[in-house]
């Protein structure tokens, strides 16, 4: 009975294998330089290990049932904290350049924030500030997203649909109309 209790505790608290190991590669099978596997614990800083030159990683005694494999320019992936035989292939992320302009003048709006929503209406990430050059948002999942923007003195704009392609940068221009009573 005591052995069964220890097995249940081990299953509920994390890996029973002692170490999470594997290899992270791109869609062509090449190791991804700078890739990491991270564990997020409540009330603690993230615990990440980086891959070596061959794309291999090893995390000793993870405490969570899921880890995040991530790399700049790629879509993150949740993985189990176990020894993996097959490589983890991360998909190339899409990026999006959003420029926000005044609808009547076509001039860039100096500041505000952009939100990206999924087709279901769920927000993807946090609000992102923009400036006169716009904002570049990377590591987005390919597919359709909806862009909204807000800025002081303007009516909220959007949603503007954009189709994102893996490994490519899309762009969208969001035109905002002055709010009633705003200075012209």
N, C-alpha and C positions, 0 to 999 in steps of 0.2 A: 504494500500500500504506500509506503514512504517513497519508493522508487517512482510509482505512478505520479505522486504529488510533485516530485522534482521534474519529471518530464513535462507535466502541465505548466509549471512555473517557467521552465525554459522556453516552451512554445509561446507563451504569452508575453515574455519579455524580450524576445529577439532570437537571434540565430543560435541553433543548437550545434553548429559546426565549428564555432570558435573564430572563424575568419571568413569574410566575404572576399572572394577572388574572382577575377575575370579579365577580359580584354575588351577595350572599347575601340571601335573602328568606324571609318566613314563608309558611305555607300559603295565605294570602290574597294573596300577591304583594307585600306591603309590605316595605321594607327593615327589617332587624333592627338596632336601635340597640345598639351595644356588641359586635356580632359581631366575631370575630377569625379569622384564618387563621394557623396556627402550624406551625412546623417544629421537630422535636425531633432534636438531634444528640447523639451519644454524648459524654459528658464536658463538655457545654456547656449553658448556660442556654437555655431555649426561646426561639425567635426568632418573635415574633408581630407581625402588622400588623393594625390595626383598620380596619373599614370606614368610609367617609365617610357623609354624611347620605343618600346615595342607595343605600347598601349596597354600593358598589364597593370593591374592594381591589386592591392591587398589591404583590407581593413580588418584589424584585429578586434574581435569580440563586439560587433555592433549590437546595440541595444534595441533597435527598432525593427519592425517587421518589413519595412521598405526603405530603400536608399534611393537617392537621386543621382543618376549619371548625367553629367552636363559638360558642355564645352561651348565656348564662344562661337557663334555662327551655326549652332546645331540646336535641334529641338531636344530638350531634356527627356529622360525616360526613367520611370520608376522601375527598380530592380529588387529582387529578393536578396537578403543578406546571406547568400550561400555560395559555395564554390560553383562557378559556372563553366561548363565545358565549351559551349558555343560562344563566339564573340558577340558582344552587344553592338548592333549597328545603329548609330544615331543618324537620323534624317537631317539633311541640310535644312536650316531654318530659312524662312522668308523674312525680308525686312521691308519696312514701309517708310517713305519720306512723306510727311504731312506738311503742307504749307497752308497757312490760314490767311485769307485776304479779306479786305473790306469789299463787299459786294458792289458798292456804287463806284469806288475809285480803282479797284483792282490792286491797291497797295497792300503790302504785308501789314498785318496787325502785330504790334510790338510784343504783346505778351498775352498769355491765357493758358488754357489747359486743354489737352486732347484726351479722349477716352476711346478705347477700342472695345467693341462688344462682339460676342459670337452671334450667329444667326438665331440662337435661342433667346438672346437678349441678356445673357450673362456677361458681366464685365470681365475683360481679360486684363489682368494686372491692375495697377494703380493709375490714377490720373497722371498724365505726363505733361510737364510745362513745355510751352513752345516760346520761341522768340521770333524776330523778324525773318530769320532764316528757316523757320519751321522747326520740326523735330524729326529725328530718325529713330524709329523703333525697330529693334532687331530681335532675333530669336523668337519670331512668331511662327505658329503652326501654319502650314500652307492651307489654303481654302478661303472661303468667303468670310470677311469681317465687315463690321459697320463702324465708321468713324464719326465721332461727335466732337464738337468743340464748344468751349465757353470762354468768354473774355469780358472784362468790365466794359460797360457801355454798349454791348451788343446782345442781340437775342441769341440764345443757344442755337447752334446749327447742327444739322444731321438728323438722322443717321445717313451717311453716304456709304453705299456698298463698294467694296474693293475685293477683287480676287487676288490672293497672294499665291505665288509660285515658289516651290522649294528651290533654294539656292539663288533666288533672284530678288532684286529690290523693286518693289512697286512704288508708285507715287500717286498722290491724290491732292487736289487743291480744294479746300473747303472755304466757301464764300459765306461771310457773316454779314448780317444786316444790322444797322444801328438800332438800338433800343429806343422806344419812344422817350423823348425828353433828353436824350444824350446829345452832347454838343456835336455840331456838324463839322 
